[in-house]
Amino acid sequence: MTKELVFIGLGKMGSAMTARLVAEGYVVHGFDVSVDMRLEAEKLGVKTYDSIAEAITSISGRKVIWLMVPSKFVDSVLAEICISLATDDIIIDGGNSFFKDTIKRAAETKSKGFYYVDCGTSGGVNGARNGASLMVGGDNETISYIENIFMTLAAPNAYGHVGGTGAGHFVKMVHNGIEYGMAGAIAEGMAFIEDNAQELKINQLEVLKPFEHESIIASKLMTWMSEVYKKDAYLENISGEVPKGETEEEMEFIVSHRQTPVLEAALLQRKETRENPSRIGSLISALRNQFGGHKTIQK
């Protein structure tokens, strides 16, 4: 068990997670390429450094390094991290890495004497600060040493050691596929209601009350959709084009197995908005912005 770790990546999710850890008595050493992000993290109680090496060498004994960086940067950050590590140190990848890449990275780091753990993280920025959903993969002995970190970051009953190396990112990939389908269905439904609102004198905000509370389709996504409609002129300023997200290539991998027609339709739905922007595209973009702070294309 450890209550001291290094956190690489202090963006929206990283800063929220480190704030939660500090509030729970952890000593967090942080680094981000952005000076502004480092300054904001310092205000939250994170000890920040000007380089990854400085952050890592600030800890004595067995080190735990949490990566919260975009998947395209993981390999370059890993190369820099490994220079400063010692035998038995632990690396946790909490981002949206492709599970096959995770398995490969785990094998490479193991050959150097380090342990690699993958953690699929869900719940958006609010969840990161107040209790996230965590899907963790790795060997039992390593997980037992750092499990207190996951328990601290997760909401009640929202942490699962779902399997061996790569399982955390695999399960998160499937989770993202389900999210694509749900978000697409919600956007389609609300757009269809809008199309018929004038004739039937429908009030969308009133519709969202029963949808959001105690209905079969009640969910965080529906709650976020309710928030979208409550913001004056918010939707009207969002383009009907859904930007390509970090997880889209993983969705292509799932779809290639021809077992997920709902996901295939949801993926095509997003792609089509880039050729023909639509109200459905605006609604999906707004949802993504609400839960993950993803950028929208403004009109």
Solvent accessible surface area in square Angstrom, and as a share of the most:
residue,aa,sasa,rsa
1,M,148,0.66
2,T,18,0.11
3,K,86,0.37
4,E,60,0.27
5,L,0,0.00
6,V,0,0.00
7,F,0,0.00
8,I,4,0.02
9,G,6,0.06
10,L,0,0.00
11,G,28,0.27
12,K,122,0.52
13,M,43,0.19
14,G,1,0.01
15,S,23,0.15
16,A,9,0.07
17,M,0,0.00
18,T,0,0.00
19,A,6,0.05
20,R,44,0.16
21,L,0,0.00
22,V,38,0.22
23,A,69,0.54
24,E,95,0.42
25,G,52,0.50
26,Y,11,0.04
27,V,58,0.33
28,V,2,0.01
29,H,8,0.04
30,G,0,0.00
31,F,21,0.09
32,D,17,0.09
33,V,131,0.76
34,S,38,0.24
35,V,85,0.49
36,D,94,0.49
37,M,69,0.31
38,R,29,0.11
39,L,89,0.44
40,E,83,0.37
41,A,0,0.00
42,E,84,0.38
43,K,156,0.66
44,L,79,0.39
45,G,42,0.41
46,V,5,0.03
47,K,109,0.46
48,T,24,0.14
49,Y,49,0.19
50,D,108,0.56
51,S,36,0.23
52,I,6,0.03
53,A,47,0.36
54,E,84,0.38
55,A,0,0.00
56,I,0,0.00
57,T,91,0.53
58,S,45,0.29
59,I,9,0.05
60,S,102,0.66
61,G,58,0.56
62,R,85,0.31
63,K,24,0.10
64,V,0,0.00
65,I,0,0.00
66,W,0,0.00
67,L,0,0.00
68,M,29,0.13
69,V,21,0.12
70,P,65,0.41
71,S,28,0.18
72,K,160,0.68
73,F,97,0.41
74,V,0,0.00
75,D,83,0.43
76,S,73,0.47
77,V,20,0.11
78,L,13,0.06
79,A,63,0.49
80,E,83,0.37
81,I,0,0.00
82,C,18,0.11
83,I,145,0.74
84,S,26,0.17
85,L,19,0.09
86,A,57,0.44
87,T,100,0.58
88,D,62,0.32
89,D,2,0.01
90,I,0,0.00
91,I,0,0.00
92,I,0,0.00
93,D,1,0.00
94,G,1,0.01
95,G,11,0.11
96,N,39,0.20
97,S,2,0.01
98,F,48,0.20
99,F,27,0.11
100,K,108,0.46
101,D,59,0.30
102,T,0,0.00
103,I,83,0.42
104,K,129,0.55
105,R,16,0.06
106,A,14,0.11
107,A,65,0.50
108,E,82,0.37
109,T,5,0.03
110,K,149,0.63
111,S,96,0.62
112,K,116,0.49
113,G,25,0.24
114,F,13,0.05
115,Y,78,0.30
116,Y,12,0.05
117,V,1,0.00
118,D,0,0.00
119,C,0,0.00
120,G,0,0.00
121,T,12,0.07
122,S,17,0.11
123,G,13,0.13
124,G,9,0.09
125,V,49,0.28
126,N,99,0.51
127,G,3,0.03
128,A,0,0.00
129,R,94,0.34
130,N,93,0.48
131,G,8,0.08
132,A,3,0.02
133,S,40,0.26
134,L,2,0.01
135,M,20,0.09
136,V,0,0.00
137,G,0,0.00
138,G,3,0.03
139,D,69,0.36
140,N,116,0.59
141,E,145,0.65
142,T,3,0.02
143,I,3,0.01
144,S,74,0.48
145,Y,58,0.22
146,I,0,0.00
147,E,59,0.26
148,N,27,0.14
149,I,0,0.00
150,F,0,0.00
151,M,120,0.54
152,T,26,0.15
153,L,1,0.00
154,A,8,0.06
155,A,30,0.23
156,P,122,0.77
157,N,162,0.83
158,A,29,0.22
159,Y,39,0.15
160,G,26,0.25
161,H,62,0.28
162,V,64,0.37
163,G,26,0.25
164,G,43,0.42
165,T,57,0.33
166,G,3,0.03
167,A,25,0.19
168,G,0,0.00
169,H,3,0.01
170,F,84,0.35
171,V,55,0.31
172,K,13,0.05
173,M,2,0.01
174,V,60,0.34
175,H,57,0.26
176,N,5,0.03
177,G,6,0.06
178,I,101,0.51
179,E,31,0.14
180,Y,5,0.02
181,G,10,0.10
182,M,80,0.36
183,A,1,0.00
184,G,4,0.03
185,A,62,0.48
186,I,18,0.09
187,A,0,0.00
188,E,87,0.39
189,G,34,0.32
190,M,2,0.01
191,A,10,0.08
192,F,144,0.60
193,I,31,0.16
194,E,37,0.16
195,D,115,0.60
196,N,47,0.24
197,A,14,0.11
198,Q,167,0.74
199,E,140,0.63
200,L,117,0.58
201,K,180,0.76
202,I,51,0.26
203,N,86,0.44
204,Q,44,0.19
205,L,74,0.37
206,E,90,0.40
207,V,28,0.16
208,L,1,0.01
209,K,113,0.48
210,P,79,0.50
211,F,62,0.26
212,E,27,0.12
213,H,111,0.50
214,E,174,0.78
215,S,39,0.25
216,I,177,0.90
217,I,89,0.45
218,A,38,0.29
219,S,32,0.21
220,K,124,0.53
221,L,15,0.07
222,M,4,0.02
223,T,52,0.30
224,W,46,0.16
225,M,0,0.00
226,S,4,0.03
227,E,65,0.29
228,V,1,0.01
229,Y,37,0.14
230,K,114,0.48
231,K,93,0.39
232,D,140,0.72
233,A,60,0.47
234,Y,42,0.16
235,L,7,0.03
236,E,93,0.42
237,N,78,0.40
238,I,1,0.01
239,S,17,0.11
240,G,7,0.07
241,E,49,0.22
242,V,0,0.00
243,P,31,0.20
244,K,127,0.54
245,G,16,0.15
246,E,85,0.38
247,T,17,0.10
248,E,5,0.02
249,E,125,0.56
250,E,11,0.05
251,M,0,0.00
252,E,68,0.30
253,F,51,0.21
254,I,22,0.11
255,V,16,0.09
256,S,75,0.48
257,H,99,0.44
258,R,179,0.65
259,Q,146,0.65
260,T,43,0.25
261,P,99,0.62
262,V,107,0.61
263,L,10,0.05
264,E,63,0.28
265,A,60,0.47
266,A,7,0.05
267,L,6,0.03
268,L,99,0.49
269,Q,27,0.12
270,R,7,0.02
271,K,71,0.30
272,E,90,0.41
273,T,5,0.03
274,R,66,0.24
275,E,142,0.63
276,N,110,0.56
277,P,84,0.53
278,S,46,0.30
279,R,79,0.29
280,I,46,0.23
281,G,0,0.00
282,S,5,0.03
283,L,0,0.00
284,I,0,0.00
285,S,2,0.01
286,A,0,0.00
287,L,0,0.00
288,R,17,0.06
289,N,43,0.22
290,Q,39,0.17
291,F,26,0.11
292,G,17,0.17
293,G,21,0.20
294,H,74,0.33
295,K,176,0.75
296,T,28,0.16
297,I,66,0.33
298,Q,107,0.48
299,K,162,0.69
